[in-house]
Amino acid sequence: MLNRIPPNPIRLGYHGPMAVRVGFDARAAFLDPRRGFGRFTRSVAAALLERSDCELTLFVPAGAELPAPWERAAARVVRLTRPRRGAFLFDPPAWHWTLRRHQVEILHLPAWGIPRAIRVPVVATFHDATPLRFRSPPRRWARRRAIAGIRSLSRATRVHAVSEYARSELLSQVQLEARRVVAVPSGVGAPFGPGPPTEARHLLYVGAADPHKNLGLLVDLLELPGAERLPPLVIAGPAAADPDFRRRGQALRRRGRLRLEHDCSDHELIELYRAALALLFPSRNEGFGLPALEAMACGCPVLAANAGALPEVCGAAAVLLAPDRPEPWLDALRELLERPERRAERVQRSLARAGELPWSRTAQGLVELYREAAAEGARL
């Protein structure tokens, strides 16, 4: 079921007796490396491993190749074959057995939900309630599993919401005591950062193609009169492999107005951000919207829907637009293209906003949340 790696005595000594002992389910970082859950999980784990007040036991998939700094910094690494990702909500005996062998004060589950009967305090991350409000993901079985995961958060000692918007969304959809749901914003950091000045070569979208992502607006935008003066659009991430979107964008691809980049490394994604006239983010609902913050950290202006958590995350740095009409998006892009001084202003605002949300701030808030949950668990 698992292959135990012995504790790192140097790291344990470094943490000292006041460090909170946290079990962190890092599997999504390896199983979903290109999606939001996976990117969030990887970044949070890396930020927590840099702290001296958090002794981290990492739960990773069997066979996963860990970054060398993770191997050195983790108190221990536990490689799991069970619980499986697909059976996460239905595999509580595996977690029960694992946590008896690897005792921690807190278990942090950053993705997929909470199985029953976990015998330690649980902090679970809530990303968004999109499956409860939209037909996303489109496959019914996947949406049902996502909804079950959201509702399972009622079992958590504390729920970590990735934004204030996500917190309010969860409390409106699931019966939870408000005190148990705490907003700690996500962040951004290395390797995402600005590069040397470069000519804007394309427009950019990063993410999936689920219905709430509203990619139809981008197709409509490119088909408007006057849009031919804009750079072509690059679709990066899971949306580039979505068969429905590929069919819808066939005509634009034939005309050289649309390019698909499915499996981008961080390095490739950073280069796409840096060379973009703007990131386009028309989603009708986001619990956070990590690509917007990554883009801003790379000096890429953002045009985002005035919806979900995007106004909270982007602040005054982004151009916020209604998600139902493409014409204002075209006007905003023309201004960036024709008035370089306005684009330069947006770049500076973007860099400033990204600097306000480092992953170290997220890690600090999570450690405080772990201590709250541990204290409550000790009283039970």
C-alpha positions in Angstrom: 0.0 0.0 0.0 2.8 2.4 0.7 6.6 2.6 0.8 7.9 4.6 3.7 11.0 6.9 3.4 12.6 7.4 6.8 12.2 10.8 8.5 14.8 13.4 7.7 16.6 14.0 11.1 18.2 17.2 10.1 14.9 18.7 9.0 13.2 17.5 12.2 15.8 19.1 14.3 15.6 22.3 12.3 11.8 22.6 12.9 12.1 22.2 16.7 9.5 21.2 19.2 7.1 24.1 18.3 6.6 23.0 14.7 3.1 21.9 13.8 3.2 18.3 12.3 1.2 18.4 9.1 0.4 15.6 6.7 0.0 17.1 3.2 -1.7 15.2 0.4 0.6 16.3 -2.5 -0.7 13.8 -5.1 -2.5 16.4 -7.2 0.8 18.0 -7.9 1.8 14.9 -9.8 -1.6 13.6 -11.1 -2.9 17.0 -12.3 0.2 19.0 -12.9 -1.3 21.3 -15.6 -4.6 22.0 -14.0 -5.4 24.4 -11.2 -5.6 21.8 -8.4 -2.2 20.5 -9.3 -0.5 23.8 -9.7 -1.9 25.1 -6.4 -0.9 21.9 -4.6 2.7 22.0 -5.9 3.2 25.7 -5.1 1.7 25.4 -1.6 3.8 22.4 -0.8 7.0 24.2 -1.9 6.2 27.3 0.2 5.4 25.2 3.3 8.6 23.2 3.0 10.6 26.5 3.3 9.1 27.2 6.7 10.7 26.2 10.0 7.4 26.1 11.9 5.8 23.4 9.8 7.0 19.8 9.8 5.6 18.3 6.6 4.9 14.7 5.8 4.3 14.5 2.1 1.9 11.9 0.7 2.7 11.4 -3.0 1.8 8.8 -5.6 3.9 5.6 -5.8 6.6 6.2 -8.4 6.4 10.0 -8.3 9.7 11.7 -8.9 10.0 14.4 -6.3 12.0 17.7 -6.8 15.3 17.4 -4.9 14.4 20.2 -2.5 11.3 18.4 -1.5 13.2 15.3 -0.7 15.6 17.3 1.5 13.1 19.5 3.2 10.3 17.1 4.0 10.2 15.4 7.4 9.1 12.3 5.6 7.8 11.2 2.2 5.1 8.5 2.0 4.4 7.0 -1.4 0.8 5.8 -1.8 -0.9 3.4 -4.1 -4.1 3.8 -2.0 -6.2 5.8 -1.5 -6.5 6.2 -5.3 -7.4 9.5 -6.9 -10.5 8.1 -8.5 -11.8 6.4 -5.4 -10.8 9.2 -3.0 -14.2 9.7 -1.4 -14.8 6.0 -1.2 -11.5 4.8 0.2 -11.4 5.8 3.9 -9.9 2.5 5.2 -6.7 3.3 3.3 -6.4 6.7 4.9 -7.2 5.3 8.3 -4.4 2.7 7.9 -1.9 5.2 6.5 -2.5 7.7 9.3 -2.1 5.1 12.0 1.4 4.4 10.7 2.3 8.0 10.0 0.9 10.1 12.8 0.4 13.8 12.2 -1.4 16.6 14.1 -3.2 17.9 11.0 -4.1 16.4 7.6 -4.3 19.0 4.8 -6.3 17.8 1.8 -6.0 20.4 -1.0 -8.0 18.6 -3.6 -10.9 16.2 -4.3 -12.7 16.2 -0.9 -12.7 14.5 2.4 -13.4 10.7 3.0 -15.3 9.7 6.1 -13.9 8.8 9.5 -10.5 10.4 9.3 -9.3 10.4 12.9 -7.1 13.6 12.9 -8.2 17.2 12.4 -8.6 18.0 8.7 -7.9 21.2 6.8 -9.4 21.0 3.3 -9.0 23.5 0.5 -12.1 24.8 -1.3 -11.5 26.2 -4.8 -14.9 27.0 -6.2 -18.6 25.9 -6.3 -18.8 25.9 -10.1 -20.2 22.3 -10.4 -23.1 23.4 -8.2 -23.9 26.4 -10.4 -22.9 25.5 -13.9 -22.8 22.5 -16.1 -19.1 22.2 -15.5 -17.4 19.8 -15.8 -19.7 18.8 -18.7 -19.6 15.0 -18.1 -22.3 14.1 -15.6 -20.3 11.6 -13.6 -17.4 14.0 -13.2 -19.7 16.8 -12.1 -21.4 14.5 -9.5 -18.0 13.5 -8.1 -17.0 17.1 -7.9 -20.3 18.0 -6.1 -19.7 15.1 -3.7 -16.3 16.5 -3.0 -17.6 19.9 -2.2 -20.3 18.6 0.1 -17.8 16.4 1.9 -16.1 19.6 3.2 -18.7 19.6 6.0 -16.4 17.0 7.6 -13.5 19.4 7.8 -12.2 20.9 11.1 -11.3 24.0 9.1 -11.9 24.8 5.4 -9.4 26.9 3.6 -11.0 29.0 0.9 -8.7 30.4 -1.7 -10.4 33.8 -1.8 -13.0 35.8 0.1 -15.3 35.2 -2.9 -14.8 31.4 -2.6 -15.5 31.6 1.1 -18.9 33.4 0.5 -19.7 31.0 -2.3 -19.1 28.0 -0.2 -21.2 29.3 2.7 -24.1 30.0 0.3 -24.0 26.5 -1.1 -23.0 24.2 1.8 -24.3 24.2 5.4 -21.2 25.1 7.4 -20.5 27.3 10.4 -18.9 30.5 9.1 -16.1 30.4 11.7 -14.9 27.1 10.2 -14.2 28.6 6.8 -11.2 30.9 6.5 -10.0 32.7 3.4 -6.3 32.5 2.7 -5.5 33.8 -0.8 -3.4 31.8 -3.3 -0.3 33.4 -4.6 2.4 33.5 -7.2 6.2 33.3 -7.2 9.2 31.8 -9.0 9.6 30.9 -11.7 6.9 33.3 -12.8 8.4 36.8 -13.3 9.0 39.5 -15.9 11.6 39.2 -18.6 13.2 41.6 -21.0 10.9 43.8 -23.1 9.5 42.0 -26.1 7.1 42.7 -28.9 3.5 41.5 -28.3 3.2 38.5 -30.6 -0.2 37.0 -29.6 -3.2 37.1 -27.4 -3.3 34.3 -24.7 -5.8 32.2 -22.9 -4.6 29.6 -20.3 -6.9 27.0 -18.8 -9.6 24.4 -19.5 -12.6 24.5 -21.8 -15.4 23.7 -19.4 -18.6 25.5 -20.1 -18.2 28.2 -17.4 -14.8 29.1 -18.9 -16.8 30.9 -21.7 -14.4 30.3 -24.5 -17.1 30.9 -27.0 -16.6 34.6 -26.3 -13.1 34.4 -27.6 -14.1 32.7 -30.8 -16.8 35.4 -31.3 -14.2 38.1 -30.5 -11.9 36.9 -33.3 -14.7 36.8 -35.8 -15.7 40.5 -35.2 -15.0 43.0 -37.9 -11.7 44.7 -37.1 -10.4 41.7 -35.1 -8.0 40.8 -38.0 -5.8 43.7 -36.8 -5.2 41.9 -33.5 -2.4 39.3 -33.0 -3.5 35.6 -33.2 -4.8 33.9 -30.2 -2.9 31.1 -28.4 -4.9 28.7 -26.3 -2.6 27.0 -23.7 -3.4 24.2 -21.4 -6.2 21.6 -21.3 -8.5 23.6 -23.5 -6.1 23.1 -26.4 -6.9 19.4 -26.4 -10.6 19.7 -25.9 -12.3 18.1 -29.0 -15.3 20.4 -28.9 -13.2 23.5 -28.8 -10.9 22.2 -31.5 -13.9 21.7 -33.8 -15.3 25.1 -33.1 -11.9 26.8 -33.8 -11.1 24.9 -37.0 -11.8 27.8 -39.3 -9.8 30.2 -37.2 -6.9 27.8 -37.2 -6.9 27.4 -40.9 -6.7 31.2 -41.2 -3.7 31.3 -38.8 -5.8 33.2 -36.2 -5.7 30.5 -33.5 -2.9 28.3 -32.2 -3.2 25.5 -29.7 -0.5 24.6 -27.1 -1.6 21.7 -25.0 1.2 20.4 -22.8 3.2 23.5 -21.8 6.0 23.4 -19.3 6.3 26.3 -16.8 9.2 27.7 -18.9 7.0 27.6 -22.1 4.1 29.1 -20.3 6.2 31.9 -18.9 7.4 32.7 -22.4 3.8 32.8 -23.7 2.8 35.2 -20.9 5.8 37.5 -21.6 5.1 37.7 -25.3 1.3 38.3 -25.1 -0.4 41.5 -25.8 -2.8 40.4 -23.0 -4.2 37.4 -21.2 -7.9 37.0 -21.9 -9.9 35.4 -19.0 -13.6 35.5 -19.8 -14.7 32.9 -17.2 -18.1 33.3 -15.6 -16.9 31.8 -12.3 -13.5 31.4 -10.6 -12.7 30.7 -7.0 -9.4 32.4 -7.6 -8.1 32.5 -11.2 -4.4 31.5 -10.9 -3.5 32.2 -14.6 -4.5 35.9 -14.1 -2.0 36.3 -11.3 0.7 34.3 -13.1 0.3 36.5 -16.1 0.5 39.7 -14.0 3.7 38.4 -12.4 5.2 38.0 -15.9 4.3 41.6 -16.9 1.3 40.5 -19.0 -1.8 42.8 -18.9 -5.0 41.0 -18.1 -8.5 41.4 -19.5 -10.9 39.5 -17.2 -14.6 38.9 -16.8 -16.1 41.0 -14.0 -17.2 37.7 -12.4 -16.3 35.4 -9.5 -13.1 36.1 -7.7 -11.4 37.8 -10.6 -12.2 41.4 -9.5 -10.8 40.5 -6.0 -7.7 38.8 -7.3 -6.9 41.3 -10.1 -7.8 44.5 -8.2 -7.2 47.6 -10.3 -4.5 45.9 -12.4 -6.8 44.3 -14.9 -9.4 45.5 -17.3 -12.7 44.0 -16.1 -15.4 43.4 -18.6 -18.8 41.8 -18.9 -18.5 38.1 -19.9 -21.5 38.1 -22.4 -20.5 40.6 -25.1 -17.3 40.4 -27.2 -17.4 44.0 -28.5 -16.0 45.7 -25.3 -13.2 43.1 -25.3 -12.2 44.1 -28.8 -12.3 47.8 -27.9 -10.0 47.1 -24.9 -7.6 45.1 -27.0 -7.4 47.8 -29.6 -6.5 50.4 -26.9 -3.6 48.2 -25.7 -2.5 47.7 -29.3 -2.7 51.3 -30.4 -1.7 53.1 -27.3 1.6 51.5 -25.9 1.6 53.9 -23.0 -1.7 52.4 -21.7 -0.3 48.9 -22.0 2.9 50.0 -20.2 0.7 51.4 -17.4 -1.2 48.0 -17.2 2.1 46.2 -17.0 3.3 48.2 -14.0 0.0 47.8 -12.2 0.1 44.0 -12.9 3.6 43.6 -11.5 2.6 45.6 -8.4 -0.5 43.5 -7.8 1.4 40.2 -8.2 4.0 41.4 -5.7 1.2 41.7 -3.1 0.4 38.0 -3.2 3.5 35.8 -2.8 3.1 32.1 -1.9 4.9 32.8 1.3 1.9 34.8 2.5 -0.3 31.8 1.6 1.9 29.5 3.6 1.9 31.8 6.6 -1.9 31.9 6.6 -2.1 28.1 6.3 0.2 27.5 9.2 -2.0 29.7 11.4 -5.0 27.7 10.2 -3.3 24.4 11.0 -2.7 25.6 14.6 -6.3 26.6 14.9 -7.5 23.2 13.7 -5.0 21.4 15.9 -6.1 23.3 19.0 -9.7 22.5 18.2 -8.9 18.8 17.7 -7.1 18.7 21.0 -10.2 19.9 22.8 -12.4 17.2 21.3 
